[in-house]
Amino acid sequence: MIFIETKCYTLGMIVVTGATGFIGQRLVALLVKEYKPNEIWCLVWRKNNPREIDGRRFLKKLGVGLIKIDLLDKDSLEGLPKNPKLVFHLAATTDTALPDHSCNNLGTENLVTALEMNEKTHFVYTGTCAMYCGRTSCQKPITEHSRPVTSNRYSRSKLRAELLLKQQANTRRFSLSILRPPTVYGADPRDNSLFDFMKKLISKRSVLARLNWPGLTSLVWVDDMAATLIWAAKHPAKPGKINTFVVSAESLTLTEISRLMHQKMGVPFRQINLPVWFWKLAAKTRRYIFMAEKLVPSAVYNLAWRASLVVNDVINVDASEIRRSYKDWKPVYLKDKLVEVISWNY
């Protein structure tokens, strides 16, 4: 049975999962400006950790409805609003170092089953550009038409969720929008996410933060990602059809990111240049990294996997389609948001 923590009076209008999360809180803050708070149900993880508790407190102040759930527990999903008008599905296990990401695919399956959606529903799903992490050729940037190639549990689970949603949209005739962001950054990031990890390296004067990493990686500011989800919700595909967008504001090398962060943190940046042959060898080796996934602990594999993404242009995104479609989109750039990125918990 569901546990309703805060009552919402208009059943079945808008459902948001992952509302206590990094993107989710920004999304709900925008939603209450577009819709009445009592039209919004936020499905929040029932685990009582500090981040979840703080997130629920933030949502309560916005006046939205809260329902405590666990996407892997079908019983906790009984009694959810049926046939909602709009669903934003952001809930996911995003820490790539963890060994279990079943929330991403099995949790999505349980959610879709519980909501019983039809042709009047628009489902907006936050995917990931990590689903391209295993691609062998990085000569061209990622687009909506690039073929997914996964190389870790996280990317596989997110791809499985997408495939499930596409099949269900076709069967149940609900509209589906899929947005695939690369690295999403901003204040209060998840522990050991890219910018949190880089701040720690720079604070320790680590040589890893000063290497001449050659690969381009794409970025989008968290508020811009939330705004893009709102835009997507207002532009649904026809029932049973799918809109897909990759989302990115800019692409930088890790060295360029690190140099900007060093400067803003007041730490001297002295670049360490490894030879071209080293990076070419690393790029070739990257193609086979998946073979080690089952041989080492997930946390160890994750370190190698994350490094493999920046030895060449693995997650370099061409977001031309979203820019053409979302004509009012004016994303910000890292150089303009360094204060927020650096000042948080530093």
N, C-alpha and C positions, 0 to 999 in steps of 0.2 A: 504493500500500500504506500501511497505517496505521503510525504510529510510536508505540509504547507507551513512554512515559517512566517510568511507575511501574506495576508490575503490580497488577492487581486480580483477585481469585481467584473471585468469583462473577459469571460472565458474564451479561450481559443483564438485570440487575435494574433499575437506575436509571441513567439517562443525563442529564447536565446539560451544556448548552452555555452559553457566556458565564460560566463559573464563576470566571474571574479578574476579572470586572467588578465594578462598583459594587454592584449588587444580588446578583450571583452569589456573591461570597465570603460574604456574610451568609447566603444561602440554604444553601450547603453546610455552613456552621458549624452551622446548625439541623438539617440532614439527618443529620449524624453522631450527633446526639442521639436521632434517631428510628429510624435503621437502622444496620447494621454498616458501617463504612467500606469494607470489601472488597466491599460490594454496589453501590458507587457508582462509575460511570465519569464523569469530567469531560473533555469534549472542549474542549481549549484551543487558542487560535490559535497557530500555529507561529511567528509573527513574534516576534523577540527584542527588543522594546522594554522600557524599564524597568518600565512598569506590568505587562506580561505576565510578566516575570521575577519580579517581587515577588509577583504573584498566584499563580504556580505554586509558589513557595516556601511561601506560606501554605497552599495545598492539600496539599502534601506533608506538612506538619506534621499535617494532619488524618488522614492515612493513606489517602486515597482514591486510586483509579486515575486516571492522567492519560494522555490520548491527544492528541498534537499533530495538528491538522488545519487545513485552510482550507476553509470551506464553499463557496467558489467553485471549488475544485479537486476534481473528482469522484474522481480517483485517490487522494487523501488520505483518502477516506471508505470505500474498499474494505476489507472485513473488519471493519466495526463490528459490535457485538453486534446480532443480529437479534431482532425481536419483544420488545423490552424491556418490562418491566412498567410502568415509569413514565419519562416523558421531561419534563424541564423545558427549554424552549427560550427562553433569554434572549439568546443571541448576536445582536448587531445593530450596525450602524453608526448611532450615535445623534447624532453631531455634525452638526447641520443645516446647517452652513456648507460641508460637503464636497459635491463635485459628483456623487459616485458612491455610491449606496445599494443597489446590486444584491445585496449580501450579504443584505439583509433579505428580499427575495422570491426571487431565484434561489438563494441559499444555503439558504433554508428548503425549497425544492423539492428540492435535492440531498440535504438531510438526510433528508427524508421518504422519498425513493427508497432511500437507503442503509439505513435502519433496517428496512424491510419490516414495518411494524406491522400488527397484526390486532386482533380484538375483545378481546384480553386486555390491550391497551396503553391507558394513560391518558396523553394528551399535554397538558401544561400550557404554554400560550403566553403570553408577556408582550407584549401589544400596546401601544397608546398612545392617549391621548385627543387627541393631535395630529391624528388622522384626522378631527377635526371642525373643524380650524382655518379652513376656508373657509366655514363656515356663515354665511348672510346674516342670519338672525334670531337674536339672542342674548337674547331676552326670557325664555326658559325655560332652565333648566340642562340640561346633558347627562345623559342616562340611557342605559341599555342599549339603548333603543329608538330613540334619536336616529339620524337618517340621516347617515352619514359624508359629509363634503364636504372634499376635500383641496385644499391650495394650495401644496405644495412637494414636492420629490423624496422627502424622508424620509417624509412622511405617505402619499404614494402607494405607496411601496414596502412600508410596513407594512400598508396596506390590502390590497394584492395578496397578501401573505403570508397574511393572515387568510382571504381568499376561497379561496386554494389549500388551506389546512388544512381549511376547512369542506367543500370538495368531496372531499378525500381521506378525511376522517372518514366521510362518507356512503358512499363507495365501499369503503373498507377496513374499515369498521365499528369503528374505534377510538374511544374516548371522548375528547372534546376539551373542555378548559376554557380560556377566553380571559379574561385579566384586563387591563384597560386603565387604567393609572395616568396621572395628569397629571404635574406636576413632582414628581420623587422627589428628596429632599434628605437630606443627612447629611454626616458627616466624610469627607474625601478624595474630593470630587466630581470629575467629569471637568473638564478645563480648559475655561473659558469656558461652563460650564453656568450656570444662572441665578444661583445663590448665589455661585459663584466670580466671575462677571461683576460682580455687585452689590458684592462686597467690593472689587474693583479700582476701581470707580467711586467708592465712598465713600472709599477711601484717597486718591484723587486729588482729593477734594472736588468731584466733577463735579456740574454743575447737573442732569444727566439723572437723577441719583439723588434729586433733591429736587422733581421735578415732581409735580403732583397727578394722577398716572395714575389714571383712573377705573375701569378694568376689573378685575373679580374674576378671580383665577386660583387654581386648586385645588392643594393640596399633600398629600403623604404622606411620612412619615419612612421612610427606607430600611429600617430593621429591621422596621417594620410591614408594608412591602410584601413582604419576604421571608417573614414569618410568614403573610401572606395566601396566598402561593403554597403553603406547606405545608398550610394549611387546605384550599385548593382541591384539592390532590392527594388528600386523604382523603375528598373528596366528589365522586367522578366522576359524570358523566352515564351513562346507559345506553349500551351499545355503539352507535356510529353517531350518537349525539346530542351536543348541545353545551350547555355552561354558559357564560354570558357575564356578566361583572361589570365595571362601572366602579368604580374604587377611589379614595377620597379621604377625608382626615381633616377638612379645613377649606378655606375659600376666603377669601382676603385680596386686597386691592388691592396693587399694587406699591408704592404710597406707604406703606401700612401695614407691609409687609415692610421697606421701606427705613428707616422711622422706628425700628422695633425694632432693626434692625442698627446704625443710627447710634448709638443709645443704648448698646448693648452694646459697641460699638467705641470709645466715648468721643468721638465726633465730633458737633459741634453740628448739629442738623437745623433748617434754616429753609426751610419749604415754599415753593415757587414755584408760584403758582396761575395757570394759563392759563385763558382764558375758556371758558365752556360751549360757545359756538359753535365754538371750535377743536376740541374733542373730538368734537362731533357731526359736523363735517366729516371728521375723521380716521376716525370709525367708518364713514361712508359710503364714503370712499375705500378703506378696507380691503377691501371686497368685490371690488375690481378689481385688487388687488395682484398676483394670479397672472399678469396680463398682462405684467408686467415680468420674470418669471422668466428667460425666454430672452434677454432684452435686455442683462442686466448680469451680471457675474461672480457666482458662487454665494455668495461671502463677502459681497458687497455686498447682494445680495438678502436674505440671511439676516438682516442687521441690520434691514432694513425689515420683514421677515416677523415677527421676534421682537417688534418694537415694536407691530406690528398686533394681537398677541394680548392686549395689555393696554390698548388704547384703549376697549374695552368688554368685556362678560363672555363672551369667546370660549371660554375653557376653564374655565368654572364648572360643577362637577360635582355632581350629586345622587346620592350613594352610599347611598341608603336601602335598596336591594336587598341590598347586601353586609352592611349593618348588621343587616338582618332575618335573613339567612341565617347569618352568622358571629356568633353570639350572644355569644361570649366576646371579640370584638374590641374592644379598648380603645385606639384609636390615640392617640399623643401629639400635642401641638400645638407649633407653631414657638416660641412664647414660652417653652416648657419646654426647648427644645433649642438655644437660641441659643449657649450656651457651646461646644458641640461644633461648630456651624456656623462660628462666628467664629474659634475658636482654631486651626482647622486651617490650617497654612501661612500664618499671619498674624503 
